Amino acid sequence: MADRLDKLLSDYFTGRLEMNMKMRKLELKYNFDRTPDENIGGGRKQNDYKNAVEASMIREQNDRYLKDLQYQKDMIEMMLSTTVDCRKRVLVAKYGHNETWAKIALNEHVDERTVRAWRDDFKEVVGIWLGESLTTTHFRSTLIPA
């Protein structure tokens, strides 16, 4: 789970998580009618009410993958909002800018073990709340079907 959590944090701080959410919404918007029509030669539905906006919203609200991505993003943002600024800078430097621990420690004027401990504390708290969503989500690095 630690590898998944590291990837998730990296995706969040680089903006890839937000991009994956937008891509999933586009995928749901444009690929919803890719199933073949099995009612060949059959009659029409009677009293069929179609509203494209409502149908799109329902597809987005019922999509488990999109829900998990949104939940993960919201949880990370909530945990970050209660985190001290120096620890936020450490997380941004490590996951957003991919800096080395030595450089991060030098910039924060603390020991390398301290910045690693700060990161581990944040991951522990976030991991507790995201545990189930990390294991149930079909963690895809891209949204292109295999």
C-alpha positions as CSV (number, residue, x, y, z in Angstrom):
1,M,0.0,0.0,0.0
2,A,2.9,2.3,0.6
3,D,3.9,2.3,-3.1
4,R,0.3,3.1,-4.0
5,L,0.2,5.9,-1.5
6,D,3.5,7.3,-2.7
7,K,2.1,7.3,-6.3
8,L,-1.1,8.9,-5.2
9,L,0.7,11.7,-3.4
10,S,3.0,12.2,-6.4
11,D,0.0,12.3,-8.6
12,Y,-1.7,14.8,-6.3
13,F,1.2,17.2,-6.1
14,T,2.1,17.1,-9.8
15,G,-1.5,17.7,-10.8
16,R,-1.9,14.2,-12.4
17,L,-4.7,13.3,-10.0
18,E,-6.8,16.3,-11.2
19,M,-6.0,15.5,-14.8
20,N,-7.1,11.8,-14.3
21,M,-10.4,13.0,-12.9
22,K,-11.0,15.3,-15.9
23,M,-10.0,12.5,-18.3
24,R,-12.4,10.1,-16.6
25,K,-15.2,12.7,-16.9
26,L,-14.4,13.1,-20.6
27,E,-14.3,9.3,-21.0
28,L,-17.7,9.0,-19.4
29,K,-19.1,11.8,-21.5
30,Y,-17.9,10.6,-24.9
31,N,-17.7,6.8,-24.5
32,F,-21.0,6.0,-22.9
33,D,-22.7,4.7,-26.1
34,R,-20.0,2.3,-27.3
35,T,-22.1,-0.7,-26.5
36,P,-23.6,-2.3,-29.5
37,D,-27.4,-2.2,-30.0
38,E,-28.8,-5.7,-29.3
39,N,-32.3,-4.8,-30.2
40,I,-32.0,-5.1,-33.9
41,G,-35.3,-5.0,-35.6
42,G,-37.2,-4.5,-32.4
43,G,-39.6,-1.8,-31.5
44,R,-39.0,1.6,-29.9
45,K,-39.2,2.4,-26.3
46,Q,-42.5,4.1,-25.5
47,N,-42.4,7.4,-23.5
48,D,-38.6,7.6,-23.6
49,Y,-37.4,10.7,-21.8
50,K,-33.8,11.6,-22.6
51,N,-32.0,14.5,-21.2
52,A,-28.3,14.5,-22.1
53,V,-27.2,16.7,-19.1
54,E,-29.0,14.5,-16.6
55,A,-27.7,11.3,-18.1
56,S,-24.1,12.7,-18.0
57,M,-24.5,13.7,-14.4
58,I,-25.9,10.3,-13.4
59,R,-23.0,8.5,-15.2
60,E,-20.5,10.6,-13.3
61,Q,-22.2,10.1,-10.0
62,N,-22.5,6.4,-10.4
63,D,-18.9,5.8,-11.6
64,R,-16.9,4.1,-8.8
65,Y,-13.5,5.0,-10.1
66,L,-14.3,8.7,-10.4
67,K,-15.8,8.6,-6.8
68,D,-12.6,7.1,-5.5
69,L,-10.4,9.7,-7.2
70,Q,-12.5,12.5,-5.8
71,Y,-12.5,11.0,-2.3
72,Q,-8.7,10.6,-2.4
73,K,-8.3,14.2,-3.6
74,D,-10.6,15.6,-0.9
75,M,-8.9,13.6,1.8
76,I,-5.4,14.8,0.9
77,E,-6.6,18.4,0.7
78,M,-8.3,18.1,4.1
79,M,-5.2,16.6,5.7
80,L,-3.0,19.3,4.0
81,S,-5.2,22.1,5.4
82,T,-4.3,21.0,8.9
83,T,-0.6,20.4,8.3
84,V,2.1,22.9,9.4
85,D,3.6,25.0,6.6
86,C,7.1,23.5,7.0
87,R,5.7,20.0,6.5
88,K,3.7,21.1,3.5
89,R,6.9,22.4,1.9
90,V,8.6,19.0,2.5
91,L,5.7,17.2,0.9
92,V,5.7,19.5,-2.1
93,A,9.4,19.3,-2.5
94,K,9.5,15.5,-2.4
95,Y,6.4,14.6,-4.3
96,G,5.9,17.7,-6.5
97,H,9.5,18.6,-7.4
98,N,11.1,15.2,-6.7
99,E,14.0,16.7,-4.7
100,T,16.4,14.6,-2.7
101,W,16.0,14.2,1.1
102,A,19.4,15.9,1.6
103,K,18.3,19.0,-0.3
104,I,14.9,19.1,1.4
105,A,16.6,18.8,4.8
106,L,19.1,21.6,3.9
107,N,16.3,23.9,2.8
108,E,14.3,23.3,5.9
109,H,17.3,23.5,8.3
110,V,16.6,20.2,9.9
111,D,18.0,16.7,9.8
112,E,17.3,14.4,7.0
113,R,15.7,11.9,9.4
114,T,13.3,14.7,10.6
115,V,11.9,15.4,7.1
116,R,11.5,11.7,6.5
117,A,9.6,11.4,9.8
118,W,7.4,14.3,8.8
119,R,6.6,12.6,5.5
120,D,6.0,9.3,7.3
121,D,3.6,10.9,9.8
122,F,1.6,12.5,7.0
123,K,1.5,9.2,5.0
124,E,0.4,7.3,8.1
125,V,-2.6,9.6,8.7
126,V,-3.6,9.8,5.1
127,G,-3.1,6.0,4.7
128,I,-5.6,5.3,7.5
129,W,-8.3,7.3,5.8
130,L,-7.5,6.2,2.3
131,G,-6.8,2.6,3.1
132,E,-10.0,1.1,1.5
133,S,-10.1,3.5,-1.5
134,L,-6.5,2.6,-2.4
135,T,-7.2,-1.1,-2.4
136,T,-10.6,-1.0,-4.1
137,T,-9.7,1.5,-6.8
138,H,-8.4,-0.1,-10.0
139,F,-5.3,1.9,-9.8
140,R,-4.6,2.8,-13.4
141,S,-1.6,4.8,-14.4
142,T,-3.3,6.1,-17.5
143,L,-6.9,6.1,-18.6
144,I,-6.2,4.4,-21.9
145,P,-7.8,1.0,-21.9
146,A,-5.3,-1.9,-22.0
